[in-house]
Amino acid sequence: MRLFIAEKPSLAKAIFEGLGGNPETEKKNGYFQCGQDIVTWCVGHMLELYDPQDYDDKYSKWNFSDLPIKTVFPPKLKIKKQTAAQTNIVLSLIKEASTIVHAGDPDEEGCLLVDELLDYCGNKKPVERLLVVDLNLAPVQKALANMQPNANFRGMTNSALARSVCDQGFGYNLTRGFTLKGREKGFEGVLNVGRVQSATLGLINARTLANQNHTVSYYYDVYGSIFIKGHTVKAKYQVVDTDQVDDKKRLISEAHVKHIAERIKGKKAVVTVVTTKPENTAPPMPLDLGSLQIICAKKYGYSAKETLEILQSLYETHKLVSYPRTNCRYLSDEHYYQAPDIVKAIGQTFPELLSAVNGINKDQKHKAFNSKKIEGEAHHALIPSQKNGANIRLTPKERNVYNLIAISFTALFYADSVRNKTKVHFDVDKDTFTATQSVLICKGWEVLGKNQVNDDEDNFDAEEVTGLDLSTLKFSDTGNCESSNFDKKKTEPPKYFTESTLIAAMKNAGRFVKDPALRKALEEKEGGGTLGTEATRAGILEKLSANTGLVTIEKIKGYSEAIWKTTKQGQELCEKFPDEITQPDISAIWAEKQALIKSGGMPVSEFINYNDEYIKGIIDDLFKNGLNISANTYACPDCQKPMRKIKGVNGEFWACSGFRADPQCKKTLPDYKGEPDFGGKGKAALEAKKAKDAKATTCPNCQKRLKRMKSKKAEGEFYWACEGVFDKSCVSFFTDVKGKPELKKKAEAKKKS
């Protein structure tokens, strides 16, 4: 029996169809079977690492004296409860199989996901590796015909295992350490520390501080209005060494600027240089997940997680796109030859794109089609599949995302956009002024819409030419500077991160690493110099966004997206972190070591020992110096230690954290509107309510008690009667309004039967 273990059910179904099986009629309990071939599936990782408390129950409680918790290697694994039933099916099938095919996703994590199951049950049977990146029939069948020995990928598995184990040790130890020291200062809440999460927090914090600490200054641009050949040309003054300028070569003296503007008025302007060069802009590279998430955040306001979920649906449910969690923007030469079938499928799926796909040049080969660039890579760029989606009903969000991917691929077969870029130098009384002009002469791929296919942050729209065509000017042409003016500009602080710019920063994290060797190691890692992977980035941002104690996300004027910034406590935490944690350096250091593990040049245990020693150094520093972080809770009125909200059998209350301290403090206070009731406001409010309620049920005419009565005339209705009615000393009745007597208007006295 040959057993295929797929990473997810949708892949298992596609493999079974590729083997000639019918998933609708040959499905068993947790697997498909066709003859001697069985295809089963995982649902993500089916096993998880032991938690510290699984090794020793004392770690169930967080005590600083227990830190650091040393990493156990080889680690023990346990079956995840939520998928235990399917896990047991897979494990039983492994025992029955004679040969096994590993069909995890084609990346490091996909390798580990299935290999850890095989290792868990001590498998010794032969294992092949199946790499599928497109769930449609023809690509799956081709992959089935080109399987490789699974041993070829063991280095990838070891690299993923090392990262997993070290990330756990890093997170468990430092999260506990910083959280416990934060509590000593009155910070309530968990201070999550993680290799990627904390580096991302560091990026946000550095940008926050740069924005908030920015000192406003001013700079100036001087312009001359030069009348030449019947037109006025606006030209900009070019600074010289004797000018007062800032570090960006911008004029900073207003007096000097005024002097320049005055001295050029009415002076002769002579053309000294004219250069015109065509500038070709090729269609952008096809999309990967990160670039798609950036465009979707800008264009539609989708979060990174939302875009990934939409993309997963297009891939797994509808089979309309290739493997989504890709960080590659290249395609193979084979994709080039498949292009006619792909664009045909685009036109069938989206008839509104028919004119676009009919306009392609099938003979044009974009630089993205380069098989050498994806040799050894797990994935290729995001592209539409060859499936006809005419009869598939997509949601509006699915349509938006498919449309972006389809146009991105189609653009590869359009011509470059071409602009003539002209630059003219004028001499005005020995001062140099320049004017530039961009003339679009061929729109090329831009007819499809630049913002549809480009994730660049900068807007590179060309200015449309009006008036004089600068390229017609010649050397020594003469005009006159009729007037001048200057612009006073305020320096702007670096912009806060938004989700789209934060993703872009995480995708290009290598530029934040100062050490050249480390930067190179990170950029050479699978994923290319990123923080997190295409698969994990959305989850990291979601965790950070939930940590309102350290980060806030808000809409402010001048930004189309919500901005991310650190709180006071977030800034204090980052200040305590070593630089290598708030910058991508740890990921770069790990990338260097993971590359050695992947190639067989370093055992996993050596990496783990290095990580344990690093963690110990930070815990030692916390023990000696503590954590300087502002309290976000309340001080005990008796001993000034932080108070904590506790859920008791009779509701929530506040208790001093010094209960176990020496000397002890057992101070408790009731909860009042989410805060400790220091001044007895809650008790006073309760007494006031009781008095109000008592007054509300007293007869205003005789001060006797009012009684709520059921009406005998109308079912379900009530009225209020004075007790004096019963001894005939009062005849007051009142209307019932939401369970209370209406005292302002005295009801008519009438006989109640």
Solvent accessible surface area in square Angstrom, and as a share of the most:
residue,aa,sasa,rsa
1,M,50,0.23
2,R,74,0.27
3,L,0,0.00
4,F,0,0.00
5,I,0,0.00
6,A,0,0.00
7,E,21,0.10
8,K,31,0.13
9,P,60,0.38
10,S,21,0.14
11,L,7,0.03
12,A,0,0.00
13,K,74,0.31
14,A,1,0.01
15,I,0,0.00
16,F,0,0.00
17,E,56,0.25
18,G,11,0.10
19,L,43,0.21
20,G,63,0.61
21,G,9,0.09
22,N,68,0.35
23,P,13,0.08
24,E,133,0.60
25,T,104,0.60
26,E,50,0.23
27,K,118,0.50
28,K,100,0.42
29,N,122,0.62
30,G,8,0.08
31,Y,45,0.17
32,F,12,0.05
33,Q,56,0.25
34,C,42,0.25
35,G,58,0.55
36,Q,126,0.56
37,D,26,0.14
38,I,6,0.03
39,V,0,0.00
40,T,0,0.00
41,W,26,0.09
42,C,0,0.00
43,V,76,0.44
44,G,32,0.31
45,H,47,0.21
46,M,0,0.00
47,L,4,0.02
48,E,67,0.30
49,L,27,0.14
50,Y,56,0.21
51,D,34,0.18
52,P,11,0.07
53,Q,67,0.30
54,D,61,0.31
55,Y,80,0.30
56,D,62,0.32
57,D,112,0.58
58,K,107,0.45
59,Y,33,0.12
60,S,60,0.39
61,K,151,0.64
62,W,79,0.28
63,N,72,0.37
64,F,34,0.14
65,S,106,0.68
66,D,32,0.17
67,L,20,0.10
68,P,49,0.31
69,I,19,0.10
70,K,147,0.62
71,T,28,0.16
72,V,65,0.37
73,F,72,0.30
74,P,105,0.66
75,P,27,0.17
76,K,114,0.48
77,L,37,0.18
78,K,52,0.22
79,I,50,0.25
80,K,46,0.20
81,K,185,0.79
82,Q,144,0.64
83,T,24,0.14
84,A,31,0.24
85,A,79,0.61
86,Q,23,0.10
87,T,0,0.00
88,N,79,0.41
89,I,34,0.17
90,V,0,0.00
91,L,17,0.09
92,S,49,0.32
93,L,9,0.04
94,I,3,0.01
95,K,147,0.62
96,E,115,0.51
97,A,3,0.03
98,S,62,0.40
99,T,52,0.30
100,I,1,0.01
101,V,1,0.00
102,H,0,0.00
103,A,1,0.00
104,G,1,0.01
105,D,8,0.04
106,P,5,0.03
107,D,24,0.12
108,E,23,0.10
109,E,63,0.28
110,G,0,0.00
111,C,1,0.01
112,L,7,0.03
113,L,4,0.02
114,V,0,0.00
115,D,2,0.01
116,E,15,0.07
117,L,0,0.00
118,L,8,0.04
119,D,78,0.40
120,Y,91,0.35
121,C,39,0.24
122,G,45,0.43
123,N,32,0.16
124,K,189,0.80
125,K,63,0.27
126,P,87,0.54
127,V,29,0.17
128,E,70,0.31
129,R,1,0.00
130,L,1,0.01
131,L,61,0.30
132,V,7,0.04
133,V,37,0.21
134,D,22,0.11
135,L,3,0.01
136,N,25,0.13
137,L,93,0.46
138,A,70,0.54
139,P,38,0.24
140,V,0,0.00
141,Q,83,0.37
142,K,101,0.43
143,A,16,0.12
144,L,27,0.14
145,A,83,0.64
146,N,94,0.48
147,M,41,0.18
148,Q,71,0.32
149,P,79,0.50
150,N,14,0.07
151,A,82,0.63
152,N,98,0.50
153,F,25,0.10
154,R,87,0.32
155,G,18,0.17
156,M,30,0.14
157,T,1,0.00
158,N,42,0.21
159,S,0,0.00
160,A,1,0.01
161,L,34,0.17
162,A,0,0.00
163,R,59,0.21
164,S,24,0.16
165,V,3,0.02
166,C,1,0.01
167,D,35,0.18
168,Q,48,0.21
169,G,10,0.09
170,F,1,0.00
171,G,17,0.16
172,Y,62,0.24
173,N,3,0.01
174,L,0,0.00
175,T,15,0.09
176,R,9,0.03
177,G,0,0.00
178,F,1,0.01
179,T,1,0.01
180,L,23,0.12
181,K,21,0.09
182,G,0,0.00
183,R,69,0.25
184,E,114,0.51
185,K,104,0.44
186,G,2,0.02
187,F,6,0.02
188,E,50,0.22
189,G,37,0.36
190,V,68,0.39
191,L,0,0.00
192,N,65,0.33
193,V,5,0.03
194,G,17,0.16
195,R,29,0.11
196,V,15,0.09
197,Q,25,0.11
198,S,2,0.01
199,A,2,0.01
200,T,0,0.00
201,L,4,0.02
202,G,5,0.05
203,L,10,0.05
204,I,0,0.00
205,N,13,0.06
206,A,62,0.48
207,R,62,0.23
208,T,0,0.00
209,L,62,0.31
210,A,42,0.33
211,N,24,0.12
212,Q,91,0.40
213,N,109,0.56
214,H,55,0.25
215,T,113,0.66
216,V,74,0.43
217,S,55,0.36
218,Y,99,0.38
219,Y,34,0.13
220,Y,12,0.04
221,D,15,0.08
222,V,1,0.00
223,Y,32,0.12
224,G,1,0.01
225,S,26,0.17
226,I,1,0.00
227,F,88,0.37
228,I,3,0.02
229,K,109,0.46
230,G,54,0.52
231,H,77,0.34
232,T,82,0.48
233,V,11,0.07
234,K,121,0.51
235,A,1,0.00
236,K,81,0.34
237,Y,9,0.03
238,Q,62,0.28
239,V,51,0.30
240,V,85,0.49
241,D,146,0.75
242,T,125,0.73
243,D,13,0.07
244,Q,106,0.47
245,V,45,0.26
246,D,37,0.19
247,D,136,0.71
248,K,137,0.58
249,K,140,0.59
250,R,62,0.23
251,L,5,0.02
252,I,78,0.40
253,S,21,0.14
254,E,60,0.27
255,A,79,0.62
256,H,47,0.21
257,V,0,0.00
258,K,98,0.42
259,H,101,0.45
260,I,0,0.00
261,A,8,0.06
262,E,109,0.49
263,R,76,0.28
264,I,0,0.00
265,K,93,0.39
266,G,51,0.49
267,K,75,0.32
268,K,127,0.54
269,A,0,0.00
270,V,39,0.23
271,V,0,0.00
272,T,53,0.31
273,V,64,0.37
274,V,44,0.25
275,T,59,0.34
276,T,57,0.33
277,K,137,0.58
278,P,92,0.58
279,E,84,0.38
280,N,93,0.48
281,T,42,0.25
282,A,49,0.38
283,P,5,0.03
284,P,21,0.13
285,M,37,0.16
286,P,0,0.00
287,L,0,0.00
288,D,2,0.01
289,L,0,0.00
290,G,0,0.00
291,S,0,0.00
292,L,0,0.00
293,Q,1,0.00
294,I,4,0.02
295,I,4,0.02
296,C,0,0.00
297,A,3,0.02
298,K,83,0.35
299,K,80,0.34
300,Y,68,0.26
301,G,60,0.57
302,Y,17,0.07
303,S,46,0.30
304,A,1,0.01
305,K,83,0.35
306,E,46,0.21
307,T,0,0.00
308,L,14,0.07
309,E,97,0.43
310,I,16,0.08
311,L,0,0.00
312,Q,29,0.13
313,S,30,0.19
314,L,0,0.00
315,Y,5,0.02
316,E,46,0.20
317,T,95,0.55
318,H,26,0.12
319,K,33,0.14
320,L,1,0.01
321,V,1,0.01
322,S,2,0.01
323,Y,7,0.02
324,P,0,0.00
325,R,70,0.26
326,T,0,0.00
327,N,41,0.21
328,C,11,0.07
329,R,56,0.20
330,Y,58,0.22
331,L,0,0.00
332,S,19,0.12
333,D,47,0.25
334,E,73,0.33
335,H,23,0.10
336,Y,31,0.12
337,Y,156,0.59
338,Q,46,0.20
339,A,1,0.01
340,P,54,0.34
341,D,77,0.40
342,I,2,0.01
343,V,8,0.05
344,K,127,0.54
345,A,2,0.01
346,I,0,0.00
347,G,4,0.04
348,Q,62,0.28
349,T,11,0.07
350,F,7,0.03
351,P,82,0.52
352,E,102,0.46
353,L,17,0.09
354,L,84,0.42
355,S,92,0.59
356,A,13,0.10
357,V,11,0.06
358,N,115,0.59
359,G,44,0.42
360,I,21,0.10
361,N,76,0.39
362,K,115,0.49
363,D,127,0.66
364,Q,42,0.19
365,K,99,0.42
366,H,13,0.06
367,K,141,0.60
368,A,0,0.00
369,F,8,0.04
370,N,48,0.24
371,S,38,0.24
372,K,163,0.69
373,K,106,0.45
374,I,28,0.14
375,E,127,0.57
376,G,90,0.86
377,E,79,0.35
378,A,19,0.15
379,H,15,0.07
380,H,17,0.07
381,A,0,0.00
382,L,1,0.01
383,I,7,0.04
384,P,0,0.00
385,S,4,0.02
386,Q,75,0.33
387,K,67,0.28
388,N,74,0.38
389,G,2,0.02
390,A,59,0.46
391,N,152,0.78
392,I,43,0.22
393,R,229,0.84
394,L,24,0.12
395,T,70,0.41
396,P,103,0.65
397,K,88,0.37
398,E,14,0.06
399,R,93,0.34
400,N,42,0.22
401,V,0,0.00
402,Y,1,0.00
403,N,25,0.13
404,L,0,0.00
405,I,1,0.00
406,A,0,0.00
407,I,12,0.06
408,S,2,0.01
409,F,1,0.00
410,T,2,0.01
411,A,1,0.00
412,L,0,0.00
413,F,1,0.00
414,Y,28,0.11
415,A,51,0.40
416,D,44,0.23
417,S,0,0.00
418,V,23,0.13
419,R,16,0.06
420,N,44,0.23
421,K,74,0.31
422,T,4,0.02
423,K,85,0.36
424,V,0,0.00
425,H,51,0.23
426,F,1,0.00
427,D,52,0.27
428,V,0,0.00
429,D,72,0.37
430,K,185,0.79
431,D,16,0.08
432,T,51,0.30
433,F,1,0.00
434,T,11,0.07
435,A,7,0.05
436,T,86,0.50
437,Q,15,0.07
438,S,9,0.06
439,V,40,0.23
440,L,53,0.27
441,I,95,0.48
442,C,52,0.31
443,K,104,0.44
444,G,13,0.12
445,W,0,0.00
446,E,9,0.04
447,V,87,0.50
448,L,24,0.12
449,G,23,0.22
450,K,34,0.14
451,N,99,0.51
452,Q,24,0.11
453,V,1,0.01
454,N,29,0.15
455,D,25,0.13
456,D,87,0.45
457,E,119,0.53
458,D,113,0.59
459,N,129,0.66
460,F,76,0.32
461,D,91,0.47
462,A,21,0.16
463,E,103,0.46
464,E,126,0.57
465,V,46,0.27
466,T,120,0.70
467,G,58,0.55
468,L,22,0.11
469,D,57,0.29
470,L,7,0.03
471,S,47,0.30
472,T,63,0.36
473,L,4,0.02
474,K,134,0.57
475,F,150,0.62
476,S,64,0.41
477,D,33,0.17
478,T,74,0.43
479,G,12,0.11
480,N,59,0.30
481,C,0,0.00
482,E,95,0.43
483,S,51,0.33
484,S,18,0.12
485,N,65,0.33
486,F,63,0.26
487,D,50,0.26
488,K,109,0.46
489,K,71,0.30
490,K,101,0.43
491,T,17,0.10
492,E,126,0.56
493,P,41,0.26
494,P,57,0.36
495,K,133,0.56
496,Y,23,0.09
497,F,6,0.03
498,T,11,0.07
499,E,30,0.13
500,S,1,0.01
501,T,27,0.15
502,L,0,0.00
503,I,0,0.00
504,A,27,0.21
505,A,1,0.00
506,M,0,0.00
507,K,28,0.12
508,N,78,0.40
509,A,0,0.00
510,G,2,0.02
511,R,151,0.55
512,F,52,0.22
513,V,0,0.00
514,K,155,0.66
515,D,63,0.33
516,P,96,0.60
517,A,65,0.51
518,L,29,0.15
519,R,75,0.27
520,K,124,0.53
521,A,15,0.12
522,L,1,0.01
523,E,87,0.39
524,E,121,0.54
525,K,52,0.22
526,E,53,0.24
527,G,21,0.20
528,G,40,0.38
529,G,2,0.02
530,T,19,0.11
531,L,0,0.00
532,G,13,0.12
533,T,67,0.39
534,E,4,0.02
535,A,37,0.29
536,T,66,0.38
537,R,0,0.00
538,A,4,0.03
539,G,31,0.30
540,I,21,0.11
541,L,4,0.02
542,E,81,0.36
543,K,133,0.57
544,L,1,0.00
545,S,37,0.24
546,A,79,0.61
547,N,22,0.11
548,T,101,0.59
549,G,26,0.25
550,L,2,0.01
551,V,1,0.00
552,T,44,0.26
553,I,67,0.34
554,E,65,0.29
555,K,133,0.56
556,I,59,0.30
557,K,198,0.84
558,G,71,0.68
559,Y,44,0.17
560,S,103,0.67
561,E,28,0.12
562,A,30,0.24
563,I,0,0.00
564,W,8,0.03
565,K,45,0.19
566,T,5,0.03
567,T,26,0.15
568,K,129,0.55
569,Q,27,0.12
570,G,0,0.00
571,Q,40,0.18
572,E,35,0.15
573,L,0,0.00
574,C,9,0.05
575,E,148,0.66
576,K,50,0.21
577,F,7,0.03
578,P,41,0.26
579,D,99,0.51
580,E,45,0.20
581,I,1,0.01
582,T,19,0.11
583,Q,46,0.21
584,P,1,0.01
585,D,21,0.11
586,I,4,0.02
587,S,5,0.03
588,A,0,0.00
589,I,34,0.17
590,W,2,0.01
591,A,1,0.00
592,E,77,0.34
593,K,39,0.16
594,Q,5,0.02
595,A,57,0.44
596,L,79,0.39
597,I,5,0.03
598,K,80,0.34
599,S,93,0.60
600,G,66,0.63
601,G,56,0.53
602,M,22,0.10
603,P,76,0.48
604,V,14,0.08
605,S,48,0.31
606,E,88,0.39
607,F,0,0.00
608,I,6,0.03
609,N,84,0.43
610,Y,75,0.29
611,N,2,0.01
612,D,18,0.09
613,E,118,0.53
614,Y,44,0.17
615,I,2,0.01
616,K,91,0.39
617,G,43,0.41
618,I,15,0.08
619,I,4,0.02
620,D,52,0.27
621,D,55,0.29
622,L,0,0.00
623,F,146,0.61
624,K,156,0.66
625,N,104,0.53
626,G,17,0.16
627,L,2,0.01
628,N,126,0.65
629,I,7,0.03
630,S,28,0.18
631,A,55,0.43
632,N,70,0.36
633,T,24,0.14
634,Y,76,0.29
635,A,51,0.40
636,C,0,0.00
637,P,62,0.39
638,D,98,0.51
639,C,45,0.27
640,Q,121,0.54
641,K,77,0.33
642,P,16,0.10
643,M,0,0.00
644,R,75,0.27
645,K,87,0.37
646,I,74,0.38
647,K,168,0.71
648,G,29,0.28
649,V,154,0.89
650,N,153,0.79
651,G,38,0.36
652,E,75,0.34
653,F,67,0.28
654,W,16,0.06
655,A,15,0.12
656,C,5,0.03
657,S,32,0.21
658,G,1,0.01
659,F,99,0.41
660,R,211,0.77
661,A,31,0.24
662,D,143,0.74
663,P,112,0.70
664,Q,107,0.47
665,C,16,0.10
666,K,134,0.57
667,K,62,0.26
668,T,74,0.43
669,L,21,0.10
670,P,82,0.52
671,D,44,0.23
672,Y,61,0.23
673,K,169,0.71
674,G,34,0.33
675,E,88,0.39
676,P,7,0.04
677,D,9,0.05
678,F,97,0.40
679,G,67,0.64
680,G,29,0.28
681,K,133,0.56
682,G,20,0.19
683,K,146,0.62
684,A,61,0.47
685,A,45,0.35
686,L,96,0.48
687,E,91,0.41
688,A,62,0.48
689,K,120,0.51
690,K,114,0.48
691,A,63,0.49
692,K,148,0.63
693,D,57,0.29
694,A,61,0.47
695,K,159,0.67
696,A,29,0.22
697,T,43,0.25
698,T,42,0.24
699,C,0,0.00
700,P,67,0.42
701,N,75,0.38
702,C,43,0.26
703,Q,121,0.54
704,K,76,0.32
705,R,140,0.51
706,L,3,0.01
707,K,94,0.40
708,R,100,0.36
709,M,47,0.21
710,K,155,0.66
711,S,28,0.18
712,K,171,0.73
713,K,178,0.76
714,A,34,0.27
715,E,179,0.80
716,G,66,0.63
717,E,104,0.46
718,F,67,0.28
719,Y,36,0.14
720,W,20,0.07
721,A,2,0.02
722,C,0,0.00
723,E,63,0.28
724,G,0,0.00
725,V,37,0.21
726,F,120,0.50
727,D,91,0.47
728,K,180,0.76
729,S,72,0.46
730,C,16,0.10
731,V,93,0.53
732,S,1,0.01
733,F,14,0.06
734,F,2,0.01
735,T,73,0.42
736,D,30,0.16
737,V,71,0.41
738,K,200,0.85
739,G,31,0.30
740,K,122,0.52
741,P,13,0.08
742,E,64,0.29
743,L,56,0.28
744,K,197,0.84
745,K,146,0.62
746,K,121,0.51
747,A,27,0.21
748,E,145,0.65
749,A,57,0.44
750,K,120,0.51
751,K,185,0.78
752,K,70,0.30
753,S,96,0.62
